[in-house]
Amino acid sequence: MPGVRPLRYGHEMMKSCGGAGQGGRRVMMMSKKLYGAAALTILLALSATSAWAKKSGQVSANGLSFAYVEEGSGPPVILVHGSVSDYREWAKQMAPLARRYRVIAYSRRYHWPNPPPGADADARPDQQVDDLAAIIKALSAAPAHIIGHSFGGAVALRLALRHPELVRSLILIEPGVSGVLGDLPADDPVAKEAQATRAAMREAFAGGDAERIMRTYAAHVAPGDYEKASKGVRLMLLSNVPAFQLDYNSRRTPFTCEDAGRVAAPALVVYGGRSPPGLQRIAEATARCMKSAKAVRIPQATHWVPRPHARVFNEAALAFLAGQSQ
C-alpha cells in the first residue's frame, strides 16, 4: 500500500507552505482581519492580570523577551503550553505544584503577552528548543522537570534529546510528535483523520476569522470543550490565533521513534480518552519508544487536558514528580 509522510496532528497537521518569512507575512495579513471586529474583546483579555501567580516578569533569551510567571520554591518545574494558548493555560497547575516546587510558566514566542509574529517570524520547533534552553539557563533553573502540552510537549522532547543536562524528567500531554508512528499507509484511519483535519484547517485559515479557526480546531481535537469554556478561556484562545497559525504551519523535521528512544529522562505521557484516535496513538507510541516512560489515560479528557481535568492531571503529575526525587 502507498505510504504517506509522517502525519501532523493538532498543531502539526497542517503542511508547511513556504518559509518562515512567508509564513510571517501570511500571519500578519490574517492578524489584520482577526483584530478588526474582535479587537475590543481581545484587548480586554490582554489587559487581565495573572492574579493566580505570585510573581510575573520578563526574561531575555535567544534574542527575544519572554513573559513568565513563577510561584513556589524547591526543584524547578517548567511549564510549556500548547497551541492557541499562553502561560495562562496553567492557571490550575501553578498553586498545587508550587506547594513543593519552584514552578515557572512562560509564554512561547509570539504568544500573549509577547509581541505577535512579524514578517520574519520563525516558529520552528528547533528555534523554540533554543528558546527554552536559554530561558532555563537565564532563570538558573537547570536541571528542571519539564511539563509540555501538545506543541509544548514536542519542544520538551526535543530539548531532552539535544540538552539532556537541562532536563530532570518529562511530563508530556499528548506531545505533537507524529513522527513516532512512522510512515502509515494512506488508507490507515489515522492518515485519513489527519488529512480531513488538515483540509478543514486550511480552509479556516484562508478565511481569516479567529472564531471560525478556533471552532474548527476545537471540533477536531477537543469536541465540546470550546463551547463549554469560560469567556476568559475563549478570549485567551482567540488572542493567540496568529501565533497558532504560525505554529501550525511551521517547518519541522520529524521526531521519530528512534529519537524518542534516545531520550534518557524518565517520562510520564498523559492523553485523553476522548482525544482523536491519532493523538492517542501518538501518545501511546511515544511512551513505548522511550527508554523510561509510562502512559496514563484520562478517560473523559480531550486534547485540552490541563484546565477541564486539572484535579486528575495534577494528582498524576505530583505522584510522578515525587517518584523522581526518591
C-alpha positions as CSV (number, residue, x, y, z in Angstrom):
1,M,0.0,0.0,0.0
2,P,1.3,3.5,-0.7
3,G,2.9,5.3,2.2
4,V,2.4,8.9,3.4
5,R,4.8,11.3,5.0
6,P,4.8,11.4,8.9
7,L,1.5,12.9,9.9
8,R,0.9,16.2,11.6
9,Y,-1.7,16.1,14.4
10,G,-3.2,19.0,16.2
11,H,-0.8,21.9,15.6
12,E,1.2,19.5,13.4
13,M,-1.4,18.5,10.9
14,M,-1.1,21.4,8.5
15,K,1.6,21.0,5.8
16,S,4.1,23.8,5.7
17,C,3.7,26.3,2.8
18,G,6.7,28.4,2.2
19,G,9.5,29.7,4.5
20,A,9.4,31.5,7.8
21,G,9.2,35.0,6.3
22,Q,6.4,33.9,4.0
23,G,4.5,32.4,6.9
24,G,5.0,35.6,9.0
25,R,3.6,37.7,6.2
26,R,0.5,35.4,5.9
27,V,0.0,35.7,9.7
28,M,0.3,39.5,9.6
29,M,-2.3,39.7,6.9
30,M,-4.6,37.4,8.9
31,S,-3.9,39.4,12.0
32,K,-5.5,42.5,10.5
33,K,-8.7,40.5,10.0
34,L,-8.6,38.9,13.4
35,Y,-8.1,42.2,15.2
36,G,-10.8,44.1,13.4
37,A,-14.3,43.2,14.8
38,A,-12.8,41.3,17.7
39,A,-10.3,43.9,18.7
40,L,-12.1,45.2,21.8
41,T,-12.8,41.9,23.4
42,I,-9.3,40.6,22.8
43,L,-7.8,43.8,24.2
44,L,-9.9,43.3,27.3
45,A,-8.4,39.8,27.6
46,L,-4.9,41.1,27.2
47,S,-5.3,43.6,30.0
48,A,-6.1,40.9,32.5
49,T,-3.6,40.3,35.2
50,S,-2.4,36.9,36.4
51,A,-3.8,37.0,39.9
52,W,-3.1,33.3,40.3
53,A,0.6,33.7,40.1
54,K,2.9,35.2,42.8
55,K,5.5,36.7,40.5
56,S,5.5,37.8,36.9
57,G,8.3,39.1,34.8
58,Q,10.2,39.1,31.5
59,V,13.3,37.0,30.7
60,S,15.7,37.7,27.8
61,A,16.6,34.6,25.9
62,N,17.7,33.6,22.4
63,G,17.4,37.2,21.2
64,L,13.8,37.7,22.4
65,S,11.9,38.7,25.6
66,F,9.5,36.2,27.1
67,A,6.8,36.8,29.7
68,Y,6.7,34.3,32.5
69,V,5.0,33.7,35.9
70,E,6.6,32.0,38.8
71,E,5.5,30.6,42.2
72,G,6.9,28.4,44.9
73,S,10.3,27.1,45.8
74,G,12.1,23.8,45.5
75,P,13.2,21.8,42.5
76,P,12.3,23.8,39.3
77,V,9.3,22.7,37.1
78,I,8.9,24.5,33.8
79,L,5.5,24.5,32.1
80,V,5.4,24.7,28.3
81,H,2.0,25.5,26.9
82,G,0.3,24.1,23.8
83,S,-1.1,25.7,20.7
84,V,-3.6,28.6,20.8
85,S,-2.6,29.3,24.4
86,D,0.0,31.0,26.6
87,Y,1.2,30.7,30.2
88,R,-2.4,31.2,31.4
89,E,-3.1,27.6,30.2
90,W,-1.5,26.5,33.5
91,A,-3.6,28.6,35.9
92,K,-4.9,25.5,37.6
93,Q,-1.5,23.9,37.9
94,M,0.6,26.7,39.4
95,A,-0.6,26.7,43.1
96,P,-0.9,22.9,43.5
97,L,2.6,22.3,42.1
98,A,4.1,25.3,43.9
99,R,3.5,23.7,47.3
100,R,6.5,21.5,46.6
101,Y,8.3,23.0,43.6
102,R,9.5,26.2,42.0
103,V,7.0,26.5,39.2
104,I,7.7,28.6,36.1
105,A,5.3,29.0,33.2
106,Y,6.3,31.1,30.2
107,S,4.6,32.2,27.0
108,R,6.3,30.8,23.9
109,R,7.5,33.2,21.2
110,Y,4.7,35.3,19.6
111,H,2.1,34.2,22.2
112,W,0.4,36.6,24.6
113,P,1.7,38.9,26.1
114,N,4.8,38.6,23.9
115,P,4.9,40.6,20.7
116,P,2.8,39.0,17.9
117,P,4.5,37.4,14.9
118,G,6.0,39.8,12.3
119,A,7.2,39.4,8.7
120,D,10.3,37.4,9.7
121,A,8.7,35.3,12.4
122,D,10.2,31.8,12.9
123,A,8.3,29.3,15.0
124,R,10.2,26.2,14.1
125,P,10.5,23.7,16.9
126,D,14.3,23.9,16.8
127,Q,14.1,27.6,17.4
128,Q,11.7,27.1,20.3
129,V,14.0,24.5,21.8
130,D,16.8,27.1,21.8
131,D,14.3,29.5,23.5
132,L,13.5,27.0,26.2
133,A,17.2,26.1,26.8
134,A,18.1,29.8,27.1
135,I,15.2,30.5,29.5
136,I,16.2,27.6,31.8
137,K,19.7,28.9,31.9
138,A,18.7,32.6,32.4
139,L,16.4,31.7,35.3
140,S,19.0,29.4,36.9
141,A,16.5,26.5,36.7
142,A,18.7,23.6,35.5
143,P,18.1,20.8,35.6
144,A,14.3,21.1,35.5
145,H,11.3,18.9,35.4
146,I,9.5,19.9,32.1
147,I,5.8,19.6,31.6
148,G,4.8,20.2,28.0
149,H,1.4,20.1,26.3
150,S,0.9,19.4,22.5
151,F,3.4,21.6,20.6
152,G,5.0,22.3,24.0
153,G,5.4,18.6,24.5
154,A,7.2,18.4,21.2
155,V,9.5,21.2,22.3
156,A,10.2,19.5,25.6
157,L,11.1,16.2,24.0
158,R,13.5,17.8,21.5
159,L,15.0,19.7,24.4
160,A,15.6,16.5,26.3
161,L,17.3,15.0,23.3
162,R,19.5,18.0,22.5
163,H,20.2,19.2,26.0
164,P,19.8,16.2,28.5
165,E,21.8,18.2,31.1
166,L,18.9,20.6,31.4
167,V,16.1,18.1,31.9
168,R,15.4,16.1,35.1
169,S,12.2,14.5,33.9
170,L,9.4,15.0,31.4
171,I,5.6,15.1,31.7
172,L,4.1,15.1,28.2
173,I,0.5,15.8,27.5
174,E,-0.3,14.4,24.0
175,P,3.0,15.7,22.5
176,G,2.9,16.7,18.9
177,V,5.4,14.2,17.6
178,S,3.6,12.2,15.0
179,G,6.9,11.0,13.5
180,V,6.9,8.3,16.3
181,L,4.2,6.5,14.2
182,G,6.5,6.2,11.2
183,D,5.1,6.1,7.7
184,L,1.5,5.0,7.7
185,P,-0.4,3.7,4.6
186,A,-2.7,6.2,3.0
187,D,-5.8,4.2,3.9
188,D,-4.9,4.0,7.6
189,P,-7.8,5.6,9.7
190,V,-5.3,7.8,11.4
191,A,-3.9,9.0,8.0
192,K,-7.5,9.8,6.9
193,E,-8.2,11.6,10.1
194,A,-5.1,13.8,9.6
195,Q,-6.0,14.6,6.0
196,A,-9.5,15.6,7.0
197,T,-8.3,17.9,9.8
198,R,-5.6,19.4,7.6
199,A,-8.2,20.3,4.9
200,A,-10.6,21.8,7.4
201,M,-7.9,24.0,9.0
202,R,-6.5,25.1,5.6
203,E,-10.0,26.4,4.7
204,A,-10.5,28.1,8.1
205,F,-7.1,29.8,8.0
206,A,-7.9,31.1,4.5
207,G,-11.0,32.8,5.8
208,G,-9.0,34.6,8.5
209,D,-11.8,34.6,11.1
210,A,-10.5,33.8,14.6
211,E,-13.7,32.4,15.9
212,R,-14.1,30.1,13.0
213,I,-10.5,29.0,13.2
214,M,-10.9,28.2,16.9
215,R,-14.2,26.3,16.5
216,T,-12.8,24.3,13.6
217,Y,-9.7,23.3,15.5
218,A,-11.6,22.5,18.7
219,A,-14.1,20.4,16.9
220,H,-11.3,18.1,15.8
221,V,-9.1,17.9,18.9
222,A,-11.4,18.8,21.8
223,P,-15.1,18.3,20.8
224,G,-17.4,20.2,23.0
225,D,-14.7,21.9,25.1
226,Y,-14.7,25.3,23.3
227,E,-18.4,25.6,23.7
228,K,-18.2,24.8,27.5
229,A,-15.1,27.1,28.0
230,S,-15.5,30.3,30.1
231,K,-15.3,33.7,28.5
232,G,-11.8,34.2,29.8
233,V,-10.6,30.9,28.3
234,R,-12.2,31.7,25.0
235,L,-10.5,35.2,24.9
236,M,-7.2,33.6,25.7
237,L,-7.6,31.2,22.8
238,L,-8.7,33.9,20.4
239,S,-5.8,36.2,21.4
240,N,-3.3,33.5,20.3
241,V,-4.7,32.6,16.9
242,P,-2.0,34.4,14.9
243,A,0.7,32.5,16.8
244,F,-1.3,29.3,16.4
245,Q,-1.3,29.7,12.6
246,L,2.5,30.2,12.6
247,D,3.0,27.1,14.9
248,Y,0.7,25.0,12.8
249,N,2.4,25.8,9.5
250,S,6.0,25.8,10.8
251,R,8.5,23.6,9.1
252,R,9.9,20.8,11.2
253,T,12.0,17.8,11.0
254,P,10.2,14.6,12.1
255,F,10.8,13.4,15.7
256,T,10.9,9.7,15.3
257,C,10.6,6.6,17.5
258,E,14.3,6.3,17.3
259,D,14.7,9.9,18.5
260,A,12.4,9.2,21.4
261,G,14.4,6.1,22.3
262,R,17.5,8.2,22.7
263,V,15.9,10.4,25.4
264,A,17.3,9.4,28.8
265,A,15.0,11.4,31.1
266,P,12.2,9.5,32.8
267,A,8.8,10.5,31.4
268,L,5.0,10.4,32.1
269,V,2.9,10.6,28.9
270,V,-0.7,11.7,29.5
271,Y,-3.5,11.5,27.0
272,G,-7.3,11.8,26.9
273,G,-9.7,9.0,26.2
274,R,-11.9,11.4,24.1
275,S,-9.0,12.8,22.0
276,P,-8.9,11.9,18.3
277,P,-7.6,8.3,17.8
278,G,-4.5,9.7,16.1
279,L,-3.5,11.8,19.1
280,Q,-4.0,8.8,21.4
281,R,-1.9,6.6,19.2
282,I,0.9,9.2,19.1
283,A,0.9,9.4,22.9
284,E,1.0,5.6,23.3
285,A,3.7,5.2,20.7
286,T,5.8,8.0,22.4
287,A,5.7,6.1,25.7
288,R,6.6,2.8,24.1
289,C,9.5,4.3,22.2
290,M,11.1,5.9,25.2
291,K,13.6,4.2,27.5
292,S,11.8,5.0,30.7
293,A,8.2,6.2,30.3
294,K,4.7,5.2,31.3
295,A,1.4,6.3,29.8
296,V,-1.6,7.5,31.7
297,R,-5.1,7.8,30.1
298,I,-7.7,10.2,31.4
299,P,-10.9,8.7,30.1
300,Q,-13.1,11.8,29.9
301,A,-10.4,14.2,28.7
302,T,-9.9,15.5,25.2
303,H,-6.7,17.1,23.9
304,W,-7.2,20.0,26.2
305,V,-6.3,18.3,29.5
306,P,-4.9,20.9,31.9
307,R,-7.9,23.0,32.6
308,P,-11.0,20.8,32.3
309,H,-9.3,17.8,34.1
310,A,-6.9,19.7,36.4
311,R,-7.5,17.7,39.5
312,V,-6.8,14.3,37.9
313,F,-3.9,15.6,35.9
314,N,-2.4,17.4,39.0
315,E,-2.6,14.2,41.1
316,A,-0.9,12.2,38.4
317,A,1.8,14.8,37.8
318,L,2.6,15.2,41.6
319,A,2.8,11.5,42.1
320,F,5.2,11.2,39.2
321,L,7.3,14.1,40.3
322,A,7.5,12.7,43.9
323,G,8.9,9.5,42.4
324,Q,11.7,11.3,40.7
325,S,13.0,12.8,44.0
326,Q,13.3,9.4,45.7
